[in-house]
Amino acid sequence: MSGKIFDFKLVFTQIPDLLKYLPVTMELAIASTLFGMLLGLLIAVIKIKHVKVLDKLATFYVSLVRGTPVLVQLYIAYFGVPMLLKYINQQTGSDLKVAAIPGFVYAVLALGFNQSAFDAEVFRAALLSVDKGQHEAAAALGMTGGQALRRIIIPEALTVALPSLGNSFINAIKGTSLAFTCAVVEMTAEGKILSGRNYRYFEVYVSLALIYWAITILFENVLKLIEKKIAIPEQPAQLETEQQGKGVRKADGQKPEKQKKVVGKRERLTGEA
């Protein structure tokens, strides 16, 4: 360890070593996001349809998950799920290979469950924002409730939910920094290993901050492009109304001039008479 208080050069020289574990970070984020979105959508539909019993369970689940820290949930998944599987082995006589399950699976489950509670509210608000006329149009075409959801309601709701879902994905990327609790070596875990060798903890965390910041900026710009691509264009009727409004305003602006011309013609005719 050198005598420097802060090694500026080390901040950048160790970034390549940290980036070697970027694929693990992205795999965790993508897997947990997809799992969270699917479960969140299911919970949102249950709450909107007011399915008996399941509706109450969904409300309890969302409250519980949103009210507890993600770090605690990771510990519960890492230690609790193996205990549950061992109990199942004892009660049923099965031989589930608990020790063979990698920590990656527990991390995905914990992060996915955590994200699903937040995505459920995002999807619920987005689904409720879809105009009732769309539901009526789908029913008029003979679609069942499931077909209407798959073909019309959910695709339209996704355009509304995309910004919030994008933020959830970015939060999932940052949330993977806690996956070391499940014995998963991703970028932050590798940073801990590196800092344990040279005792330059501060420099390592500055390097990690720069990497996470760059990833966040990249995905923010990608999400903006996607939002522009799938944005619903303005309705023709609305455009026509706006154009008519502009025409009326122009006509109103021309009225005084036209009135002057009419008055002038009348004066000339009166003089000739």
C-alpha positions as CSV (number, residue, x, y, z in Angstrom):
1,M,0.0,0.0,0.0
2,S,1.5,3.4,-1.1
3,G,1.7,6.5,1.1
4,K,-0.9,8.4,-1.0
5,I,-4.1,9.4,0.7
6,F,-6.0,9.0,-2.5
7,D,-4.7,7.1,-5.5
8,F,-6.4,8.8,-8.5
9,K,-4.8,6.6,-11.0
10,L,-5.9,3.4,-9.3
11,V,-9.6,4.5,-9.7
12,F,-9.3,4.0,-13.4
13,T,-6.7,1.2,-13.6
14,Q,-8.9,-1.2,-11.7
15,I,-12.1,-0.5,-13.7
16,P,-11.2,-3.2,-16.3
17,D,-10.9,-5.8,-13.5
18,L,-14.4,-4.8,-12.2
19,L,-15.9,-4.8,-15.7
20,K,-15.1,-8.5,-16.0
21,Y,-18.0,-9.2,-13.7
22,L,-20.4,-6.8,-15.6
23,P,-22.1,-9.8,-17.4
24,V,-23.0,-11.3,-14.0
25,T,-24.5,-8.0,-12.9
26,M,-26.5,-7.6,-16.1
27,E,-27.7,-11.3,-16.0
28,L,-29.0,-10.7,-12.4
29,A,-30.7,-7.5,-13.4
30,I,-32.4,-8.8,-16.5
31,A,-33.5,-12.1,-14.9
32,S,-34.9,-10.4,-11.8
33,T,-36.6,-7.7,-13.9
34,L,-38.3,-10.2,-16.2
35,F,-39.5,-12.2,-13.2
36,G,-40.6,-9.1,-11.3
37,M,-42.5,-7.8,-14.3
38,L,-44.4,-11.0,-15.0
39,L,-45.3,-11.5,-11.3
40,G,-46.2,-7.8,-11.0
41,L,-48.5,-7.9,-14.0
42,L,-50.2,-11.0,-12.6
43,I,-50.7,-9.2,-9.2
44,A,-52.0,-6.1,-10.9
45,V,-54.6,-8.1,-12.9
46,I,-55.7,-9.9,-9.7
47,K,-56.2,-6.6,-7.9
48,I,-58.1,-5.0,-10.8
49,K,-60.4,-8.0,-11.3
50,H,-60.9,-8.2,-7.5
51,V,-60.4,-12.0,-7.5
52,K,-61.7,-13.4,-4.2
53,V,-59.1,-14.3,-1.6
54,L,-56.2,-13.7,-4.1
55,D,-57.0,-10.0,-4.0
56,K,-56.4,-9.9,-0.2
57,L,-53.3,-12.0,-0.5
58,A,-51.9,-9.7,-3.2
59,T,-52.5,-6.6,-1.1
60,F,-50.8,-8.3,1.9
61,Y,-47.9,-9.4,-0.3
62,V,-47.3,-5.9,-1.8
63,S,-47.5,-4.3,1.6
64,L,-45.0,-6.9,3.1
65,V,-42.4,-6.7,0.3
66,R,-42.5,-2.9,0.0
67,G,-42.3,-2.5,3.8
68,T,-39.1,-4.6,4.3
69,P,-35.5,-3.8,3.1
70,V,-34.2,-5.7,0.1
71,L,-31.1,-6.7,2.0
72,V,-33.3,-8.5,4.5
73,Q,-35.2,-10.2,1.7
74,L,-31.9,-11.4,0.2
75,Y,-30.9,-13.0,3.5
76,I,-34.3,-14.6,3.9
77,A,-34.1,-16.0,0.4
78,Y,-30.6,-17.3,0.9
79,F,-31.1,-18.9,4.2
80,G,-34.9,-19.5,4.3
81,V,-35.5,-21.2,0.9
82,P,-32.9,-24.0,1.7
83,M,-34.6,-24.5,5.1
84,L,-38.0,-24.8,3.3
85,L,-36.6,-27.3,0.8
86,K,-35.0,-29.4,3.6
87,Y,-38.3,-29.4,5.4
88,I,-40.0,-30.6,2.2
89,N,-37.4,-33.4,1.9
90,Q,-38.1,-34.5,5.5
91,Q,-41.9,-34.5,5.1
92,T,-42.2,-36.1,1.7
93,G,-39.1,-38.2,1.6
94,S,-37.9,-36.5,-1.6
95,D,-34.3,-35.9,-2.3
96,L,-34.1,-32.3,-3.5
97,K,-30.4,-31.3,-4.0
98,V,-30.5,-28.1,-1.9
99,A,-26.7,-27.7,-1.8
100,A,-26.6,-27.8,-5.6
101,I,-28.7,-24.7,-6.0
102,P,-26.4,-21.7,-6.8
103,G,-26.7,-18.5,-4.9
104,F,-27.5,-16.8,-8.2
105,V,-31.0,-18.4,-8.1
106,Y,-31.7,-17.0,-4.6
107,A,-30.5,-13.6,-5.6
108,V,-32.8,-13.6,-8.7
109,L,-35.8,-14.7,-6.6
110,A,-35.2,-12.1,-3.9
111,L,-34.6,-9.2,-6.3
112,G,-37.5,-10.4,-8.5
113,F,-40.0,-10.6,-5.6
114,N,-38.9,-7.2,-4.4
115,Q,-39.4,-5.6,-7.8
116,S,-42.7,-7.3,-8.4
117,A,-44.3,-5.5,-5.5
118,F,-43.4,-2.1,-7.1
119,D,-44.2,-3.2,-10.7
120,A,-47.6,-4.4,-9.6
121,E,-48.6,-0.8,-8.7
122,V,-47.1,0.5,-11.9
123,F,-49.1,-2.0,-14.0
124,R,-52.3,-1.5,-12.1
125,A,-52.2,2.3,-12.7
126,A,-51.3,1.7,-16.4
127,L,-54.1,-0.8,-16.9
128,L,-56.6,1.5,-15.3
129,S,-55.5,4.3,-17.6
130,V,-56.7,2.5,-20.7
131,D,-59.9,4.0,-21.9
132,K,-63.1,1.9,-21.2
133,G,-64.0,2.3,-24.9
134,Q,-61.1,-0.1,-25.7
135,H,-62.7,-2.8,-23.5
136,E,-66.1,-2.2,-25.1
137,A,-64.5,-2.4,-28.6
138,A,-62.8,-5.6,-27.8
139,A,-66.1,-7.1,-26.5
140,A,-67.9,-5.9,-29.6
141,L,-65.3,-7.8,-31.7
142,G,-66.1,-11.0,-29.8
143,M,-62.9,-11.1,-27.8
144,T,-62.8,-12.8,-24.4
145,G,-61.4,-11.0,-21.4
146,G,-58.0,-12.8,-21.8
147,Q,-57.8,-12.0,-25.5
148,A,-58.6,-8.3,-24.9
149,L,-55.9,-8.1,-22.3
150,R,-53.2,-9.8,-24.5
151,R,-54.1,-8.0,-27.7
152,I,-55.3,-4.6,-26.7
153,I,-55.2,-3.6,-23.1
154,I,-51.7,-4.8,-22.0
155,P,-49.9,-3.4,-25.2
156,E,-51.5,0.0,-24.7
157,A,-50.8,-0.1,-21.0
158,L,-47.2,-0.8,-21.6
159,T,-46.7,2.5,-23.4
160,V,-47.9,4.2,-20.2
161,A,-45.9,2.0,-17.8
162,L,-42.6,2.0,-19.8
163,P,-41.0,5.0,-18.0
164,S,-41.7,3.6,-14.6
165,L,-40.6,0.1,-15.7
166,G,-37.4,1.6,-17.1
167,N,-36.7,3.2,-13.7
168,S,-37.4,-0.2,-12.1
169,F,-34.8,-1.9,-14.3
170,I,-32.2,0.8,-13.5
171,N,-33.0,0.2,-9.8
172,A,-32.5,-3.5,-10.3
173,I,-29.1,-2.9,-11.8
174,K,-28.1,-1.0,-8.7
175,G,-29.8,-3.6,-6.5
176,T,-27.5,-6.3,-7.8
177,S,-24.8,-4.7,-5.7
178,L,-26.3,-6.5,-2.7
179,A,-26.2,-9.9,-4.3
180,F,-22.9,-10.7,-2.6
181,T,-25.1,-11.6,0.4
182,C,-26.1,-14.7,-1.6
183,A,-22.5,-15.6,-2.4
184,V,-22.8,-14.2,-5.9
185,V,-19.6,-12.5,-7.2
186,E,-20.7,-9.6,-9.3
187,M,-19.0,-6.2,-9.7
188,T,-19.4,-5.0,-6.1
189,A,-18.3,-8.3,-4.6
190,E,-15.3,-8.2,-6.9
191,G,-14.6,-4.7,-5.6
192,K,-14.6,-6.0,-2.1
193,I,-12.1,-8.7,-3.1
194,L,-9.8,-6.2,-4.8
195,S,-9.9,-3.7,-1.9
196,G,-9.1,-6.6,0.5
197,R,-5.9,-7.1,-1.4
198,N,-4.6,-3.5,-1.5
199,Y,-6.7,-1.9,1.3
200,R,-7.8,0.9,-1.1
201,Y,-11.5,0.6,-0.3
202,F,-12.3,4.2,-1.2
203,E,-10.8,4.0,-4.6
204,V,-12.6,0.8,-5.4
205,Y,-16.0,2.3,-4.4
206,V,-15.3,5.4,-6.5
207,S,-14.6,3.1,-9.5
208,L,-17.8,1.2,-8.9
209,A,-19.8,4.5,-8.6
210,L,-18.4,5.6,-12.0
211,I,-19.3,2.3,-13.6
212,Y,-22.9,2.2,-12.2
213,W,-23.3,5.9,-13.2
214,A,-22.2,5.2,-16.8
215,I,-24.5,2.2,-17.1
216,T,-27.4,4.3,-15.7
217,I,-26.8,7.1,-18.2
218,L,-26.6,4.5,-21.1
219,F,-29.9,2.8,-20.2
220,E,-31.7,6.2,-19.6
221,N,-30.9,7.2,-23.2
222,V,-31.9,3.8,-24.6
223,L,-35.3,4.1,-22.7
224,K,-35.8,7.6,-24.1
225,L,-35.4,6.3,-27.6
226,I,-37.8,3.4,-27.0
227,E,-40.4,5.7,-25.5
228,K,-40.2,7.9,-28.7
229,K,-40.6,4.8,-30.9
230,I,-43.6,3.3,-29.2
231,A,-45.3,6.6,-28.2
232,I,-49.0,6.7,-29.3
233,P,-49.5,9.4,-31.9
234,E,-52.1,12.1,-31.5
235,Q,-55.6,11.2,-32.5
236,P,-56.7,12.5,-36.0
237,A,-59.8,14.1,-34.4
238,Q,-57.6,16.0,-32.0
239,L,-55.3,17.2,-34.7
240,E,-58.3,18.3,-36.8
241,T,-59.8,20.2,-33.8
242,E,-56.5,21.9,-33.3
243,Q,-56.2,22.9,-36.9
244,Q,-59.8,24.2,-36.9
245,G,-58.9,26.2,-33.8
246,K,-56.0,27.7,-35.5
247,G,-58.2,28.5,-38.5
248,V,-60.7,30.3,-36.3
249,R,-58.0,32.3,-34.6
250,K,-56.7,33.4,-38.0
251,A,-60.1,34.2,-39.2
252,D,-60.7,36.3,-36.1
253,G,-57.5,38.1,-36.7
254,Q,-58.7,39.0,-40.2
255,K,-62.2,40.2,-39.3
256,P,-61.3,43.9,-38.5
257,E,-59.5,44.2,-41.8
258,K,-62.4,42.7,-43.7
259,Q,-64.8,45.0,-41.9
260,K,-62.8,48.0,-42.9
261,K,-62.9,47.0,-46.5
262,V,-66.7,46.5,-46.4
263,V,-67.2,49.9,-44.8
264,G,-65.0,51.5,-47.4
265,K,-67.0,50.0,-50.2
266,R,-70.3,51.2,-48.7
267,E,-68.9,54.8,-48.4
268,R,-67.8,54.8,-52.0
269,L,-71.2,53.5,-53.2
270,T,-73.0,56.2,-51.1
271,G,-70.8,58.9,-52.6
272,E,-71.5,57.8,-56.1
273,A,-75.2,57.7,-55.4
